[in-house]
Amino acid sequence: MFKLSFALRACLVLLIFIGIATGARAETKAYWRFENGSPGEYADVGLVANSDETSGNPLSVYDGYTRPFYSGDVPTAVVPQTGAPNRVAADFHWSEDFFTRETALNTFNFGPRGSNAWTVELSVKLADAEGVNRLVGRDGVTPNVDDRGPLQIVAVGSKDGKFDVRAEILDGSNTFRAAVSASDYRVGQWLNVAATADATTLKLYIDALDGKSYQLVAQTPIDGALNATTGVFAIGRGFVKGSSGRMGGLIDEVRVSDKALARGQFLFSKPDGSGVSAPSLPPVAPRKLTLFKGADPHADFYGGKFWLYITAQNNIGPHNPVLYAFSSPDLKTWTKSAQPIFQFKFAPWIAANGRTNNGAWAPCIAEKDGKYYLYYSVGPQNSQGPARIGVAVGDAPDAVFVDSGKPLIIGERGFEAIDPMVFRDPQSGRYYMYAGGSAYSKLRVWEMAPDMVNLAREIPVDNPTKFTEAPFMHYDNGRYYLSYSHGTYNNASYSVHYSTAPSPTGPWQYRGPILQSDLTHKGPGHHAFVRDARSGEWFIMYHRWQSPDGGNPFGQGRSIAIEPMRYDVLGAIIPFSMGDESSIPVLAPT
């Protein structure tokens, strides 16, 4: 009897010990791996756009405008902690996100009255670091802290491509806390990030895939792992009240646990706690590209040649911006016109506002009955006066154009008169003017008068989805394609999106982005489509920020690039990949 009682007691002790150990084991509340996606395809739209590997918390995508892309670029081909194959990451371009619906994860309490501990892990490879880039977090209200959520991991950087990583929370005492790394990280580098919290300490670990495993890079005392706020988790975007903080780049292997894990338990630690190294890459040969400087290109095809007009801020004498024409038989080598085709000093109305900093922006050209019409923006629009659009007339694409003597369109409150584009509708023969954007992001459309230097009537149109500026219209495949720039012109959010319509004035059906920043080319936008009348091929001409030697893209100004354009079998424009040597036009010596 005594031996049996002893055995029973031993079993009870063992069971109690196992129960305690089991209770202490972390539970994975969500694990998003993106492995149900296929590289080169967009995520699905809807409530179950991407599955949760363990706990029934699938990710959602709101609509076709915000769905992320999938990429085959991953930190490692196998997750070291689990041995699971890894082949897909989520690719974000400053306008997309995943988020969780009202599921168990959203209502789970990580705060003092709940588990009072948690771990969030993810892998990230930023394409641009400027500003605040929210990687993953929980929506909610954090007073007086720039609309940050109560739990988030962000990267904060500058134009030089360096950034820090931060774990930010609203702790159990309702106090904002942050663990901030040094600014030691660069875009284009995979990082494995883990943030942990218990009742007293918030810690941030980073593994740079250098074989050293996760390093503790920051920690801060806290009063409770999180406040009692519950809410939606989001990946790839800023706080729920607005679009600020959206990120560009890749995210992979996102896991949320209800305990503060030890370093050896993180996903990219080997079971023995050691680290892994990123696959070695072949050395990149040094390059020195000759860029075609300029911005806001407009292009057309006349007389067996391509013609190009750009914003270049050339001046001849004080307060006299001038415009040139560029021509090419093959889209590769371009010849600058022997003389300016237009000079501000020959349009006295431009300087009549007394402003000395009038700029010549975004010229475009149209032809009718053997005459050529040059439309141009006069900016900026500010407290000194509105932006304006003028028109001048010439006998050839590179003629000296004679101004009409007055502004064609004048900006006003709620509308900035910039970025003119004139389109001839091949179905009706009518000419339409598209203009506007930037500060007010407002598109307006007019039918041109027969003389092409006056407007016949304005046609009310809806604003296209994601329209910022630089509208361009072309017709093909029995439909009208309105493309335009979205985002801020001098950062990586600038991009080209498009809509289609059954008429030149809508209604617009948004089709998505077709040209977006990558690691070495930033802010592609303000574009034109041009068709080679000899072959029927289409091309896009656009500007982008790029360094000639692979350095900081934003340090070199904007330059012109060209890519071939293709449609899919349904007539959708296939998104562009930006090249280097093959995409850069060459300016012939003058």
Secondary structure as GFF3:
##gff-version 3
##sequence-region A 1 590
A	DSSP	alpha_helix	2	24	.	.	.	ID=ss1
A	DSSP	beta_strand	28	32	.	.	.	ID=ss2
A	DSSP	beta_strand	46	50	.	.	.	ID=ss3
A	DSSP	beta_strand	59	61	.	.	.	ID=ss4
A	DSSP	beta_strand	69	71	.	.	.	ID=ss5
A	DSSP	beta_strand	89	93	.	.	.	ID=ss6
A	DSSP	beta_strand	98	100	.	.	.	ID=ss7
A	DSSP	alpha_helix	104	107	.	.	.	ID=ss8
A	DSSP	beta_strand	118	126	.	.	.	ID=ss9
A	DSSP	beta_strand	131	138	.	.	.	ID=ss10
A	DSSP	beta_strand	151	157	.	.	.	ID=ss11
A	DSSP	beta_strand	162	170	.	.	.	ID=ss12
A	DSSP	beta_strand	176	180	.	.	.	ID=ss13
A	DSSP	beta_strand	185	186	.	.	.	ID=ss14
A	DSSP	beta_strand	191	197	.	.	.	ID=ss15
A	DSSP	beta_strand	201	207	.	.	.	ID=ss16
A	DSSP	beta_strand	215	221	.	.	.	ID=ss17
A	DSSP	beta_strand	233	235	.	.	.	ID=ss18
A	DSSP	beta_strand	248	257	.	.	.	ID=ss19
A	DSSP	three_ten_helix	263	265	.	.	.	ID=ss20
A	DSSP	beta_strand	295	302	.	.	.	ID=ss21
A	DSSP	beta_strand	305	311	.	.	.	ID=ss22
A	DSSP	beta_strand	314	315	.	.	.	ID=ss23
A	DSSP	beta_strand	321	323	.	.	.	ID=ss24
A	DSSP	beta_strand	326	328	.	.	.	ID=ss25
A	DSSP	beta_strand	333	336	.	.	.	ID=ss26
A	DSSP	beta_strand	342	343	.	.	.	ID=ss27
A	DSSP	three_ten_helix	344	346	.	.	.	ID=ss28
A	DSSP	three_ten_helix	350	353	.	.	.	ID=ss29
A	DSSP	beta_strand	359	368	.	.	.	ID=ss30
A	DSSP	beta_strand	371	379	.	.	.	ID=ss31
A	DSSP	beta_strand	388	394	.	.	.	ID=ss32
A	DSSP	beta_strand	402	403	.	.	.	ID=ss33
A	DSSP	beta_strand	409	410	.	.	.	ID=ss34
A	DSSP	beta_strand	421	424	.	.	.	ID=ss35
A	DSSP	beta_strand	431	435	.	.	.	ID=ss36
A	DSSP	beta_strand	444	448	.	.	.	ID=ss37
A	DSSP	beta_strand	455	459	.	.	.	ID=ss38
A	DSSP	beta_strand	469	476	.	.	.	ID=ss39
A	DSSP	beta_strand	479	486	.	.	.	ID=ss40
A	DSSP	beta_strand	495	501	.	.	.	ID=ss41
A	DSSP	beta_strand	509	515	.	.	.	ID=ss42
A	DSSP	beta_strand	522	531	.	.	.	ID=ss43
A	DSSP	beta_strand	538	545	.	.	.	ID=ss44
A	DSSP	three_ten_helix	553	555	.	.	.	ID=ss45
A	DSSP	beta_strand	558	565	.	.	.	ID=ss46
A	DSSP	three_ten_helix	581	583	.	.	.	ID=ss47
A	DSSP	beta_strand	586	587	.	.	.	ID=ss48
###
